[in-house]
Amino acid sequence: MEYRLLGRSGLKISTLTLGAMTFGGLGAFAKTGDTDLAGARRQIDTCIDAGVNSIDTADIYSARKSEEIIGEALTDG
């Protein structure tokens, strides 16, 4: 995986980011996708194994369900 520095912070961010817009699949975001916890966990684990260290999410994605799924996937093993 290739990494870049985030400004002068010293943080190294992977050049690839996992987009979590499909996690949850509620409301208008259901048209984009409907990834449940098990599917999100598989995607996150695959990305971590590949060296990805950044997940793009927003509280608007599936009425915050996306962020809840990410939190569960990262804390449950």
N, C-alpha and C positions, 0 to 999 in steps of 0.2 A: 504494500500500500504506500502511496505517496502522501506526504504530509506537508502542510504549509504552516508557517507561524501566523498566529492571530495577532496582528499589530505588534506591539512591543510587550505583550503580556507574557510571552514565553510559552504560551500554550501551542501545542502542535495539533492541528486539526486535519483529519483525513480529507483528501480531495474529493472523495465520494461521501454523500450523506444519505441516510435512509429517510425517505419521505413517509410520514405517517398519516397522510390525509385520508387513506382508506380505512384506517383502524376505527372500528365502531360502526360505521355504515348507517348513521342516523340522519334524518332530515334530507336536505339537498345532497349531502355527501354520499348517500346510499347509491346515487347514480354513478358515482366514481368507483365505488367498491365497498365491500362489507367484510373486512378482515376481523375475525374474532380473536380472542386471547391466544388460542393455540396457534393460529396462523401468524399472529404478530410475534409470538415467542420464537417460532421457527425462523422468521425473517430476521429478527434481532440477533438471535444466536448465530445465524449464518454471517451476518454483517460483522459481528464482533470477531468471529473466527477469521474473517478476511482483513481485519484491521480497521474497519470503519469505527470512528469514535464520535460521530455526530448524528443526531436524530432531529429532523425538522418536524416540529409540531406547533400547533396554535390552539388556544382555548376555543376557537370557533369551529374547529374540526369535530363534527358529530357531537356538538354541544358538550365539549370537554371529555367525551368518552375516549377519544384518541389518547389523551394524556393519562387517563385512568388506566387504560390498557397497557401503555408503556410502563407506567409505574408498577403494575402487577407483574408484567413480564420480566422486569429487571429485578424485582425483589423475590419472586417465586422461583424456585429452581427445579 
